């Protein structure tokens, strides 16, 4: 192995451990806060979280915050609150809700979404209330704040209602205050509570809401009823917000109002829903809220301290994330030189001549644009199960089926018909029939089951497989019907290789991922941090995630192999050498998705209504897909160029990206 790659290996490891150590210092306020991962059993399963305990809390109990994430996220998303408040002297539990992160729900799940949140926060509050370092007043009331984002906000609201029921029985309140971000009462109503019941349950507690003006989901009941929620909001003017504040004459955001002997406040930052996690503005509102809620405890916590430092943890975790993804380049280069594994290296594919005619150039450009944009055009159709869009896709599929049948039959009727036409029409017919069957059973295939337990992973997988099938039909047609400089033999694409090369590719992919995750687990044990930036995170996983990997990864392989092969094939001529080849590859993987986001959010910010006003969760999922698929595009091209083997990048991407998805989102371990 050359000095260059040894240097890169060292650099990647330095980035991982240097970034993680610096992130640890920021996360623990330079060691003044003890950060540990805790797990505890409940009636609903096992909850886990990161516990932040400031120095001195063991001898002098502190006000405590139980904070949790939204749907598809994990405890680490509450780092801004956890870091800022723990360094001010508060005890903080950043909680994984049931079936998220390291928590597992063992309750019955007839409706999966309603198993996650209804009791998560209150179960955690009950646990924290029993800890010696958690402050209680002379009457035994807990000095605990319940806080959550999105789904965590529903859980916090329901915790208040459960706690008020507990108070009516015992005369003790475990929750002293309440702050939600990115949630109104939409799903609380689904539990058959009325607005008056919810508002009354706050009692004398200090309560606050952070309601972003560009939130994709909540804060405008009329928009939600019209199924067009992605538009600018002014929550404070709604009946719900007015009732929360106590119906003041002139409600203003950021101003505290008295209601039922308690203080109420609403903040309205100019943000989208997921940006609440990564916002100094929102974090500033949270600090201000807790200063008001716990003003009477200034002898044990710091009130009025300005300045935020949580972002250093995020940036240094990002440095570690860069090191993690960089690690795969030198580690795989090292593995490709080992005995047996060196079989992965095959003869470098010959570059296809540059297209010469205007027709060939136009055809190649059309393939690039089609490959980039059609996955984005279909994403909301498959992810959101849009009936009209699915119907259109089905109609196109049927047209392709009948056309391929007609061409296939006609090719036998004409004696001089090219064999290529017979093969192309026959193969396209088979693929289109497979897709037709998939489209007929979309609802069943994306439903959470014992085998496919990822509620967001299932629709992404359904989209990915359909994209792969459409891409395959294009590839088949191009391969059999193209001619001249555009005719590409299989040996030039890395597809036709010795079986030993395929086995070696799989072994290298697995070993490199084991190396990367071994470092992640070491970092988690030493520093209690992972590799992340905002919603892009590489997290440790549980046994249930590993078992699911054996089911999901082979299915995602269909996508990464076919699309990866198509991209390599389209960019294989001499004009795509160097940076241009990588740029075009990335464009084909994510160009359409980026355009979707620019159009969607550009209109939201400029006109007040998004480009696709009905697409809330799907648009946020696209934000997370873009960096993942960008990295996949780089790996796909780099390892193909390195080994001449198209399988290595596909194996690496399908296993690594699937594991990242499963560990970083909701997953049902049991049903």
C-alpha positions as CSV (number, residue, x, y, z in Angstrom):
1,X,0.0,0.0,0.0
2,X,1.5,3.4,-1.1
3,X,2.4,6.1,1.4
4,X,-0.5,8.2,0.0
5,X,-3.2,5.7,1.1
6,X,-1.5,5.1,4.5
7,X,-1.6,8.9,5.0
8,X,-5.3,9.0,4.1
9,X,-6.0,6.1,6.5
10,X,-4.2,8.0,9.3
11,X,-6.0,11.3,8.4
12,X,-9.4,9.6,8.5
13,X,-8.7,8.0,11.9
14,X,-7.5,11.4,13.3
15,X,-10.6,13.1,12.0
16,X,-12.8,10.4,13.7
17,X,-11.1,10.5,17.1
18,X,-10.1,14.1,17.1
19,X,-13.6,15.3,16.0
20,X,-15.2,12.9,18.5
21,X,-13.0,14.0,21.4
22,X,-13.8,17.7,20.7
23,X,-17.5,16.8,20.3
24,X,-17.3,15.1,23.7
25,X,-15.8,18.2,25.3
26,X,-18.6,20.4,23.9
27,X,-21.2,17.8,24.8
28,X,-20.0,17.5,28.4
29,X,-19.2,21.2,28.9
30,X,-15.5,20.4,29.1
31,X,-16.1,17.6,31.5
32,X,-18.3,19.5,34.0
33,X,-21.3,17.4,33.0
34,X,-21.3,13.6,33.2
35,X,-22.9,12.1,30.1
36,X,-24.0,8.5,30.2
37,X,-26.3,6.3,28.3
38,X,-29.1,4.9,30.5
39,X,-31.7,2.2,29.9
40,X,-34.7,1.3,32.1
41,X,-37.6,-1.0,31.9
42,X,-41.2,0.2,31.7
43,X,-44.6,-1.4,31.2
44,X,-44.3,-0.6,27.5
45,X,-40.8,-2.0,26.9
46,X,-37.4,-0.5,27.5
47,X,-36.5,3.2,27.2
48,X,-33.0,4.5,26.6
49,X,-31.4,7.9,26.5
50,X,-28.4,10.1,27.2
51,X,-28.4,11.4,30.8
52,X,-26.6,14.7,31.4
53,X,-25.7,15.2,35.1
54,X,-23.8,18.3,36.1
55,X,-21.1,18.2,38.8
56,X,-22.6,18.6,42.2
57,X,-26.1,17.3,41.3
58,X,-25.5,14.1,43.3
59,X,-25.2,16.2,46.5
60,X,-27.6,19.0,45.5
61,X,-30.6,17.9,43.5
62,X,-31.4,20.0,40.4
63,X,-34.3,21.0,38.3
64,X,-34.6,18.4,35.5
65,X,-35.6,18.4,31.8
66,X,-36.8,15.3,30.0
67,X,-36.5,16.1,26.3
68,X,-37.3,14.0,23.3
69,X,-37.2,13.9,19.6
70,X,-39.8,13.7,16.8
71,X,-40.9,10.9,14.5
72,X,-38.0,9.0,12.8
73,X,-35.3,10.7,14.9
74,X,-33.4,9.9,18.1
75,X,-32.2,11.3,21.4
76,X,-29.1,13.0,19.9
77,X,-31.4,15.5,18.1
78,X,-32.0,17.1,21.5
79,X,-28.4,18.0,21.9
80,X,-28.9,21.8,21.8
81,X,-31.3,21.7,24.8
82,X,-29.3,19.0,26.6
83,X,-25.9,20.8,26.2
84,X,-27.2,24.3,26.9
85,X,-29.3,23.5,30.0
86,X,-26.9,20.9,31.5
87,X,-24.0,23.4,31.4
88,X,-26.3,25.8,33.3
89,X,-26.7,23.3,36.0
90,X,-29.9,21.3,35.0
91,X,-30.1,17.6,34.9
92,X,-31.3,16.6,31.4
93,X,-32.4,13.2,30.0
94,X,-32.4,13.2,26.2
95,X,-34.8,10.4,25.5
96,X,-35.2,7.8,22.7
97,X,-38.9,7.2,22.3
98,X,-40.2,3.6,22.0
99,X,-38.9,1.9,18.8
100,X,-36.5,4.8,18.1
101,X,-32.7,4.8,18.7
102,X,-31.9,2.3,21.5
103,X,-35.4,2.1,22.9
104,X,-37.7,-0.9,22.3
105,X,-41.5,-1.0,22.7
106,X,-42.9,-4.4,23.5
107,X,-46.6,-3.3,23.7
108,X,-49.2,-4.4,21.1
109,X,-49.0,-2.2,18.0
110,X,-52.2,-2.5,16.0
111,X,-51.6,1.1,14.9
112,X,-47.8,1.5,15.0
113,X,-47.7,5.4,15.1
114,X,-49.8,5.4,18.3
115,X,-47.4,3.0,20.1
116,X,-44.4,5.4,19.9
117,X,-45.4,8.5,21.8
118,X,-48.5,8.4,24.0
119,X,-46.5,7.3,27.2
120,X,-42.8,7.7,26.2
121,X,-42.3,11.0,28.1
122,X,-44.4,10.2,31.1
123,X,-42.7,6.8,31.5
124,X,-39.4,8.7,31.5
125,X,-40.7,11.3,33.9
126,X,-41.7,8.6,36.3
127,X,-38.2,7.1,36.1
128,X,-36.5,10.4,36.6
129,X,-38.8,11.4,39.5
130,X,-37.3,8.5,41.5
131,X,-33.7,9.6,41.0
132,X,-31.9,11.3,44.0
133,X,-30.4,14.1,41.8
134,X,-33.8,15.3,40.6
135,X,-35.2,18.1,42.7
136,X,-38.6,17.9,44.4
137,X,-40.3,20.6,46.4
138,X,-41.5,20.3,50.1
139,X,-44.8,18.8,49.0
140,X,-43.1,16.2,46.8
141,X,-43.9,17.8,43.5
142,X,-41.3,17.1,40.8
143,X,-39.3,20.1,39.5
144,X,-39.2,18.5,36.1
145,X,-39.9,20.0,32.6
146,X,-41.3,17.9,29.8
147,X,-40.2,18.9,26.4
148,X,-40.3,17.4,22.9
149,X,-40.2,18.1,19.2
150,X,-43.0,17.1,16.8
151,X,-44.1,13.6,17.9
152,X,-42.1,14.3,21.1
153,X,-44.3,17.4,21.6
154,X,-47.4,15.2,21.4
155,X,-45.8,12.9,24.0
156,X,-45.0,15.9,26.2
157,X,-48.6,17.2,26.0
158,X,-50.0,13.8,26.8
159,X,-47.6,13.5,29.7
160,X,-49.1,16.7,31.1
161,X,-52.6,15.2,30.9
162,X,-51.5,12.0,32.5
163,X,-49.7,13.9,35.2
164,X,-52.8,16.0,35.9
165,X,-54.7,12.8,36.3
166,X,-52.1,11.6,38.8
167,X,-52.4,14.9,40.7
168,X,-56.1,14.5,41.0
169,X,-55.5,11.1,42.7
170,X,-52.5,12.0,44.8
171,X,-52.2,15.7,45.1
172,X,-48.7,15.6,43.6
173,X,-47.5,16.8,40.2
174,X,-44.3,15.3,38.9
175,X,-44.1,17.8,35.9
176,X,-43.5,21.4,36.8
177,X,-43.3,22.9,33.3
178,X,-43.7,22.1,29.6
179,X,-42.1,23.2,26.3
180,X,-42.9,21.8,22.9
181,X,-41.4,22.5,19.5
182,X,-43.0,21.8,16.2
183,X,-46.3,20.3,17.4
184,X,-49.8,21.5,18.1
185,X,-52.7,19.3,19.3
186,X,-53.5,17.6,16.0
187,X,-52.7,14.0,17.2
188,X,-53.7,14.7,20.8
189,X,-57.2,15.2,19.4
190,X,-56.9,11.7,17.9
191,X,-56.8,10.3,21.4
192,X,-60.3,11.8,21.9
193,X,-59.4,14.8,24.0
194,X,-61.1,18.2,23.5
195,X,-59.3,21.5,23.4
196,X,-60.8,22.5,26.8
197,X,-59.5,19.3,28.4
198,X,-56.0,19.9,27.1
199,X,-55.8,23.6,28.1
200,X,-57.2,22.9,31.6
201,X,-54.6,20.1,32.2
202,X,-51.7,22.6,32.2
203,X,-53.0,24.0,35.6
204,X,-50.4,26.3,37.3
205,X,-47.5,25.0,35.3
206,X,-45.3,27.3,33.1
207,X,-46.0,26.1,29.5
208,X,-44.6,27.2,26.2
209,X,-44.8,26.4,22.5
210,X,-42.3,27.0,19.7
211,X,-44.3,27.2,16.5
212,X,-42.2,27.8,13.4
213,X,-43.8,29.9,10.7
214,X,-42.8,27.6,7.9
215,X,-43.5,24.3,9.8
216,X,-44.5,21.6,7.2
217,X,-47.1,19.9,9.4
218,X,-48.8,21.9,12.1
219,X,-50.1,25.3,13.4
220,X,-52.8,25.9,10.8
221,X,-55.9,23.6,11.2
222,X,-57.6,25.0,8.1
223,X,-54.5,24.2,5.9
224,X,-54.3,20.7,7.5
225,X,-58.0,20.1,6.8
226,X,-57.5,21.0,3.2
227,X,-54.4,18.7,3.0
228,X,-52.2,21.6,2.1
229,X,-50.2,22.1,5.3
230,X,-46.9,23.2,3.8
231,X,-47.5,27.0,3.8
232,X,-46.6,29.9,6.0
233,X,-48.3,29.8,9.4
234,X,-49.3,32.3,12.1
235,X,-50.2,30.0,15.0
236,X,-50.8,32.7,17.6
237,X,-53.9,33.8,15.7
238,X,-55.6,30.4,15.8
239,X,-58.3,29.5,18.3
240,X,-56.1,26.7,19.7
241,X,-53.2,29.1,20.4
242,X,-55.6,31.7,21.9
243,X,-57.0,29.2,24.3
244,X,-53.5,28.1,25.3
245,X,-52.6,31.7,26.1
246,X,-55.8,32.4,27.9
247,X,-57.5,34.4,25.2
248,X,-55.6,37.7,25.8
249,X,-56.8,40.8,23.9
250,X,-53.5,41.4,22.1
251,X,-51.4,38.2,22.0
252,X,-47.8,38.7,21.0
253,X,-45.2,36.0,20.3
254,X,-42.5,35.8,22.9
255,X,-44.7,37.4,25.6
256,X,-45.7,35.5,28.7
257,X,-49.4,35.5,29.6
258,X,-51.1,34.2,32.8
259,X,-53.7,31.5,32.4
260,X,-55.0,29.3,35.2
261,X,-52.4,30.6,37.6
262,X,-49.6,29.5,35.2
263,X,-47.4,31.3,32.6
264,X,-48.0,30.7,28.9
265,X,-45.8,31.8,25.9
266,X,-45.6,31.1,22.2
267,X,-42.5,31.6,20.1
268,X,-42.7,31.8,16.2
269,X,-39.2,31.5,14.7
270,X,-38.9,31.9,10.9
271,X,-37.9,28.2,10.3
272,X,-39.0,24.9,8.8
273,X,-39.9,21.9,11.0
274,X,-36.6,20.1,11.0
275,X,-34.5,23.3,11.4
276,X,-35.8,23.6,15.0
277,X,-33.1,21.0,15.9
278,X,-30.3,23.0,14.4
279,X,-31.3,26.6,15.3
280,X,-29.7,29.1,17.6
281,X,-33.0,31.0,17.5
282,X,-35.1,28.1,18.7
283,X,-32.4,27.1,21.3
284,X,-32.4,30.7,22.5
285,X,-36.2,30.6,23.0
286,X,-35.8,27.4,25.0
287,X,-33.2,29.0,27.2
288,X,-35.4,32.0,27.8
289,X,-38.3,29.7,28.6
290,X,-36.4,27.7,31.2
291,X,-35.1,30.9,32.8
292,X,-38.7,32.0,33.4
293,X,-39.9,28.5,34.4
294,X,-37.1,27.9,36.9
295,X,-36.5,31.5,38.0
296,X,-37.0,30.5,41.7
297,X,-34.1,28.0,41.6
298,X,-31.2,30.4,40.7
299,X,-29.2,29.1,43.7
300,X,-28.7,25.8,42.0
301,X,-29.0,26.7,38.2
302,X,-27.7,29.6,36.2
303,X,-30.5,32.0,35.2
304,X,-29.9,34.7,32.5
305,X,-26.6,33.3,31.2
306,X,-26.2,34.2,27.5
307,X,-24.3,32.5,24.8
308,X,-24.6,29.1,23.2
309,X,-22.0,26.4,22.6
310,X,-24.0,23.4,21.4
311,X,-23.1,24.0,17.8
312,X,-19.4,23.0,18.5
313,X,-20.6,19.5,19.3
314,X,-22.4,19.4,16.0
315,X,-19.5,20.7,14.0
316,X,-17.0,18.4,15.6
317,X,-19.3,15.5,15.1
318,X,-19.4,16.5,11.5
319,X,-15.6,16.3,11.4
320,X,-15.9,12.8,12.7
321,X,-18.6,12.0,10.1
322,X,-16.3,13.2,7.3
323,X,-13.5,10.9,8.7
324,X,-15.9,8.0,8.8
325,X,-16.9,8.2,5.1
326,X,-13.3,9.0,4.1
327,X,-12.1,5.9,6.0
328,X,-13.7,3.6,3.4
329,X,-11.3,4.7,0.6
330,X,-8.0,3.7,2.2
331,X,-9.4,0.7,4.1
332,X,-10.9,-0.8,1.0
333,X,-7.7,-0.1,-1.0
334,X,-5.8,-2.0,1.7
335,X,-8.3,-4.9,1.6
336,X,-8.1,-5.2,-2.2
337,X,-4.4,-6.1,-1.8
338,X,-5.0,-9.0,0.6
339,X,-4.9,-12.6,-0.6
340,X,-8.2,-13.9,-2.0
341,X,-9.7,-10.4,-1.7
342,X,-7.5,-9.2,-4.5
343,X,-9.8,-11.2,-6.8
344,X,-12.0,-8.1,-6.7
345,X,-9.7,-6.4,-9.1
346,X,-10.6,-7.1,-12.7
347,X,-9.4,-5.8,-16.0
348,X,-10.1,-2.1,-16.2
349,X,-13.1,-1.5,-18.5
350,X,-12.2,0.2,-21.8
351,X,-13.5,3.7,-22.2
352,X,-16.2,4.0,-24.8
353,X,-15.4,6.5,-27.6
354,X,-16.8,9.9,-27.2
355,X,-20.1,10.3,-29.0
356,X,-19.4,12.0,-32.3
357,X,-22.7,12.7,-34.0
358,X,-25.3,15.2,-32.7
359,X,-27.8,12.4,-32.3
360,X,-25.5,10.4,-30.1
361,X,-24.7,13.4,-28.0
362,X,-28.3,14.3,-27.7
363,X,-29.2,10.7,-26.7
364,X,-26.6,10.7,-24.0
365,X,-27.8,14.0,-22.6
366,X,-31.4,12.8,-22.6
367,X,-30.4,9.7,-20.6
368,X,-28.5,11.8,-18.1
369,X,-31.4,14.1,-17.6
370,X,-33.9,11.3,-17.5
371,X,-31.8,9.4,-15.0
372,X,-31.6,12.5,-12.7
373,X,-35.2,13.7,-12.8
374,X,-37.6,10.8,-13.1
375,X,-36.7,9.4,-9.6
376,X,-37.6,12.8,-8.1
377,X,-40.8,13.0,-10.1
378,X,-41.9,9.6,-8.7
379,X,-40.7,10.1,-5.1
380,X,-43.9,11.6,-3.7
381,X,-46.0,9.2,-5.7
382,X,-44.4,6.2,-4.1
383,X,-43.6,7.6,-0.7
384,X,-46.9,9.3,-0.1
385,X,-49.0,6.7,-2.0
386,X,-50.5,9.4,-4.1
387,X,-53.4,7.6,-5.9
388,X,-53.6,9.9,-8.9
389,X,-49.8,9.7,-9.4
390,X,-49.7,6.0,-8.9
391,X,-52.6,5.6,-11.4
392,X,-50.5,7.6,-14.0
393,X,-47.5,5.4,-13.4
394,X,-49.6,2.3,-13.7
395,X,-51.0,3.5,-17.0
396,X,-47.5,4.1,-18.4
397,X,-46.5,0.7,-17.2
398,X,-49.5,-0.9,-19.0
399,X,-48.6,0.9,-22.2
400,X,-45.0,-0.4,-21.9
401,X,-46.3,-3.9,-21.3
402,X,-48.6,-4.0,-24.3
403,X,-46.1,-2.2,-26.5
404,X,-43.4,-4.7,-25.7
405,X,-45.9,-7.6,-26.3
406,X,-46.8,-6.1,-29.7
407,X,-43.1,-5.6,-30.7
408,X,-42.2,-9.1,-29.4
409,X,-45.0,-10.8,-31.4
410,X,-44.3,-8.6,-34.5
411,X,-40.5,-9.5,-34.3
412,X,-41.4,-13.2,-34.9
413,X,-43.8,-12.4,-37.7
414,X,-41.1,-10.6,-39.7
415,X,-38.4,-13.0,-40.8
416,X,-35.8,-10.2,-41.1
417,X,-36.4,-8.7,-37.7
418,X,-33.3,-8.1,-35.6
419,X,-32.6,-10.5,-32.8
420,X,-31.9,-7.5,-30.6
421,X,-35.5,-6.3,-31.0
422,X,-36.7,-9.7,-29.8
423,X,-34.4,-9.7,-26.8
424,X,-35.1,-6.1,-25.9
425,X,-38.9,-6.4,-26.1
426,X,-38.9,-9.8,-24.3
427,X,-36.8,-8.6,-21.4
428,X,-38.7,-5.3,-21.1
429,X,-42.0,-7.2,-21.0
430,X,-40.7,-9.3,-18.1
431,X,-39.5,-6.3,-16.1
432,X,-42.8,-4.4,-16.8
433,X,-44.9,-7.3,-15.6
434,X,-42.8,-7.4,-12.3
435,X,-43.4,-3.7,-11.8
436,X,-47.1,-4.1,-12.6
437,X,-47.4,-6.7,-9.8
438,X,-45.6,-4.4,-7.4
439,X,-47.9,-1.5,-8.2
440,X,-50.9,-3.6,-7.5
441,X,-49.8,-4.3,-3.9
442,X,-48.2,-1.0,-2.9
443,X,-50.2,-0.6,0.3
444,X,-49.4,-4.1,1.4
445,X,-45.7,-3.8,0.6
446,X,-45.2,-0.5,2.5
447,X,-47.2,-1.6,5.6
448,X,-45.1,-2.3,8.7
449,X,-44.9,-6.1,9.3
450,X,-42.8,-8.5,11.3
451,X,-40.3,-8.7,8.4
452,X,-40.3,-5.1,7.3
453,X,-40.5,-3.1,10.5
454,X,-39.3,0.3,9.3
455,X,-42.3,2.6,8.7
456,X,-40.3,5.1,6.7
457,X,-37.8,2.6,5.3
458,X,-40.6,0.7,3.6
459,X,-41.9,3.5,1.3
460,X,-38.3,4.5,0.5
461,X,-37.6,0.9,-0.4
462,X,-40.7,0.7,-2.6
463,X,-39.6,3.9,-4.4
464,X,-36.1,2.6,-4.8
465,X,-37.1,-0.7,-6.3
466,X,-39.5,0.9,-8.8
467,X,-36.8,3.4,-9.8
468,X,-34.5,0.4,-10.4
469,X,-37.0,-1.4,-12.5
470,X,-37.7,1.6,-14.7
471,X,-33.9,2.2,-15.0
472,X,-33.5,-1.5,-16.0
473,X,-36.0,-1.2,-18.8
474,X,-34.1,1.8,-20.1
475,X,-30.7,0.0,-19.8
476,X,-32.1,-3.0,-21.6
477,X,-33.4,-1.0,-24.5
478,X,-30.2,1.0,-24.7
479,X,-28.0,-2.1,-24.6
480,X,-29.9,-4.0,-27.3
481,X,-30.9,-1.2,-29.6
482,X,-28.0,1.2,-29.5
483,X,-25.3,1.1,-32.2
484,X,-22.1,2.8,-33.2
485,X,-20.1,4.5,-30.4
486,X,-23.1,4.1,-28.1
487,X,-23.0,0.3,-28.3
488,X,-21.3,-1.0,-25.1
489,X,-20.4,-4.6,-24.5
490,X,-20.9,-6.0,-21.0
491,X,-17.2,-6.5,-20.3
492,X,-16.7,-2.7,-20.6
493,X,-19.1,-2.0,-17.8
494,X,-17.7,-4.3,-15.0
495,X,-20.9,-6.4,-15.1
496,X,-19.4,-9.5,-16.6
497,X,-16.8,-10.8,-14.2
498,X,-15.6,-14.0,-12.5
499,X,-17.7,-15.2,-9.6
500,X,-14.7,-15.0,-7.4
501,X,-14.6,-11.2,-8.0
502,X,-18.2,-10.9,-6.9
503,X,-17.5,-12.9,-3.7
504,X,-14.4,-10.8,-3.0
505,X,-16.4,-7.6,-3.5
506,X,-19.0,-8.7,-0.9
507,X,-16.3,-9.7,1.6
508,X,-14.5,-6.4,1.2
509,X,-17.7,-4.4,1.6
510,X,-18.6,-6.3,4.8
511,X,-15.1,-6.1,6.3
512,X,-14.8,-2.3,5.6
513,X,-18.2,-1.7,7.2
514,X,-17.1,-3.8,10.3
515,X,-14.0,-1.6,10.6
516,X,-15.9,1.6,10.3
517,X,-18.6,0.6,12.9
518,X,-15.9,-0.8,15.2
519,X,-14.5,2.7,15.4
520,X,-18.0,4.1,15.9
521,X,-18.7,1.7,18.9
522,X,-15.3,2.7,20.4
523,X,-16.2,6.4,20.0
524,X,-19.6,5.7,21.6
525,X,-18.0,3.9,24.5
526,X,-15.3,6.6,25.1
527,X,-17.2,9.8,24.3
528,X,-20.9,9.1,24.1
529,X,-21.1,10.7,20.7
530,X,-21.8,9.5,17.2
531,X,-21.0,10.8,13.7
532,X,-23.6,13.4,12.5
533,X,-24.6,16.7,11.0
534,X,-28.2,17.7,11.5
535,X,-30.4,14.8,10.3
536,X,-27.5,12.9,8.7
537,X,-26.2,10.5,11.3
538,X,-24.3,7.3,11.6
539,X,-25.4,5.7,14.9
540,X,-24.7,2.5,16.8
541,X,-27.4,-0.2,16.2
542,X,-29.1,-2.9,18.1
543,X,-29.4,-6.6,17.4
544,X,-32.9,-6.0,15.9
545,X,-31.5,-3.6,13.4
546,X,-28.8,-6.1,12.4
547,X,-31.4,-8.8,11.8
548,X,-33.5,-6.4,9.7
549,X,-30.4,-5.6,7.7
550,X,-30.4,-9.1,6.2
551,X,-33.9,-8.4,4.8
552,X,-33.6,-4.8,3.7
553,X,-30.0,-4.7,2.3
554,X,-30.7,-7.3,-0.4
555,X,-33.7,-5.4,-1.5
556,X,-31.9,-2.1,-1.6
557,X,-29.1,-3.8,-3.5
558,X,-31.5,-4.0,-6.5
559,X,-31.5,-0.2,-6.5
560,X,-27.8,0.5,-5.9
561,X,-26.8,-2.2,-8.3
562,X,-29.0,-1.3,-11.3
563,X,-28.9,2.5,-10.8
564,X,-25.2,2.4,-10.1
565,X,-24.6,0.3,-13.2
566,X,-26.7,2.6,-15.3
567,X,-24.8,5.7,-14.1
568,X,-21.4,4.1,-14.7
569,X,-22.5,3.0,-18.2
570,X,-23.9,6.4,-19.1
571,X,-20.7,8.2,-17.9
572,X,-18.2,5.6,-19.3
573,X,-16.9,7.5,-22.4
574,X,-13.7,9.5,-22.4
575,X,-15.5,12.8,-22.0
576,X,-16.4,12.0,-18.4
577,X,-12.9,11.6,-17.0
578,X,-11.9,13.2,-13.7
579,X,-14.2,15.6,-11.8
580,X,-16.7,15.8,-14.6
581,X,-17.5,12.1,-14.2
582,X,-18.1,12.5,-10.5
583,X,-20.2,15.6,-11.0
584,X,-22.4,13.9,-13.6
585,X,-22.7,10.8,-11.4
586,X,-23.8,12.8,-8.4
587,X,-26.2,14.7,-10.6
588,X,-27.8,11.5,-11.9
589,X,-28.2,10.2,-8.3
590,X,-29.6,13.4,-6.7
591,X,-30.0,16.2,-9.3
592,X,-33.7,15.8,-9.5
593,X,-34.2,15.5,-5.8
594,X,-32.2,18.8,-5.3
595,X,-34.3,20.5,-7.9
596,X,-37.4,19.2,-6.1
597,X,-36.2,20.8,-2.8
598,X,-35.3,24.1,-4.4
599,X,-38.6,24.3,-6.1
600,X,-40.6,23.1,-3.1
601,X,-39.0,25.3,-0.5
602,X,-38.2,28.2,-2.8
603,X,-41.9,28.8,-3.4
604,X,-42.6,28.3,0.3
605,X,-40.2,31.0,1.3
606,X,-41.1,33.4,-1.5
607,X,-44.8,33.0,-1.8
608,X,-45.9,31.4,1.5
609,X,-47.1,28.2,-0.2
610,X,-44.7,25.3,-1.1
611,X,-44.4,23.9,-4.5
612,X,-46.0,20.7,-3.3
613,X,-48.2,21.9,-0.4
614,X,-49.5,18.4,0.5
615,X,-46.0,16.9,0.8
616,X,-44.9,17.3,4.4
617,X,-43.0,14.2,5.6
618,X,-41.9,13.2,2.1
619,X,-40.1,16.5,1.5
620,X,-38.3,16.2,4.8
621,X,-37.2,12.7,3.9
622,X,-35.8,14.0,0.6
623,X,-33.6,16.4,2.7
624,X,-32.1,13.3,4.3
625,X,-31.8,11.3,1.1
626,X,-29.7,13.9,-0.8
627,X,-26.5,13.6,1.3
628,X,-26.8,9.8,1.5
629,X,-27.2,9.3,-2.2
630,X,-24.5,11.9,-2.9
631,X,-22.0,9.7,-0.9
632,X,-23.4,6.6,-2.6
633,X,-22.7,8.2,-6.0
634,X,-19.1,8.9,-5.1
635,X,-18.5,5.4,-3.8
636,X,-20.2,3.9,-6.8
637,X,-18.0,5.6,-9.3
638,X,-14.7,5.6,-7.3
639,X,-14.7,1.9,-6.5
640,X,-15.8,1.0,-10.0
641,X,-12.8,3.0,-11.4
642,X,-10.5,1.5,-8.8
643,X,-11.3,-2.2,-9.3
644,X,-13.2,-2.4,-12.6
645,X,-15.9,-4.2,-10.5
646,X,-19.4,-2.7,-10.5
647,X,-20.4,-5.0,-7.6
648,X,-18.1,-3.5,-4.9
649,X,-19.8,-0.1,-4.8
650,X,-23.3,-1.7,-5.0
651,X,-22.5,-4.1,-2.0
652,X,-21.0,-1.3,0.0
653,X,-23.8,1.2,-0.6
654,X,-26.6,-1.3,-0.1
655,X,-25.3,-2.5,3.3
656,X,-23.9,0.7,4.7
657,X,-26.7,3.1,3.6
658,X,-29.3,0.6,4.8
659,X,-27.7,0.2,8.2
660,X,-27.5,4.0,8.5
661,X,-31.3,4.2,7.6
662,X,-32.4,1.5,10.0
663,X,-30.4,2.7,13.0
664,X,-31.4,6.4,12.5
665,X,-35.2,6.1,12.2
666,X,-38.2,4.4,13.7
667,X,-38.1,0.6,13.7
668,X,-40.5,-1.9,15.2
669,X,-38.5,-4.6,16.9
670,X,-41.6,-6.6,17.7
671,X,-45.2,-6.5,16.6
